[in-house]
Amino acid sequence: MGSAYSMLTQYDIEEVQDYCGFLFSQQEIVSLYQRFCQLDKNSKGFISADEFLSVPEFAMNPLSQRLLKMTDGLNFKDFVAFLSAFSPQASLQQKIEFIFKVYDKDNKGKVTYNDILLVLQDLTGSFMSEKQREQVLDRVLEEAGYTRECFLLLDDFIKILSNQGLKMEVEVPVD
């Protein structure tokens, strides 16, 4: 795809669509490329964590520090792949896999009680005490058949979240 500001060819667009499971239309890919180029201020062909933080909605997200670890140094194809979990066409399993990666901070393929507690802390801040967070988490795990001592694998996340009516979508503006 050359430098960050070169035009996408039809081949490039189709290649990105294929790479991302055809979750975005060709028009959406072009719009995402324009946004990628705006973020890639130095035309390096990838987006740094600092460049991601220039997006106000991203910077304000309570999970931004966790997400930054997933986004630092993304090229355009990986940028679209990262966003594909937010596509209305993404399956529930794809969305849950993304959520699992957010919780699995050390990329070991399992999520511990403390991993979940840290995410809850990021999400609730000072609105909930540590004790309240632990009570909520204990109850959710108990209802799902788990305890504090369990660690959760991706299959466990799928089991727990698959019946929750999960909605994770972002609209890609198309000019």
Secondary structure as UniProt FT lines:
FT   TURN            4..5
FT   HELIX           10..19
FT   TURN            20..22
FT   HELIX           26..39
FT   TURN            41..42
FT   HELIX           49..52
FT   TURN            53..54
FT   HELIX           56..60
FT   TURN            62..63
FT   HELIX           64..71
FT   TURN            72..73
FT   HELIX           76..83
FT   HELIX           84..86
FT   TURN            88..89
FT   HELIX           92..103
FT   TURN            105..106
FT   HELIX           113..124
FT   HELIX           125..127
FT   HELIX           130..144
FT   TURN            148..149
FT   HELIX           154..161
FT   TURN            162..163
//
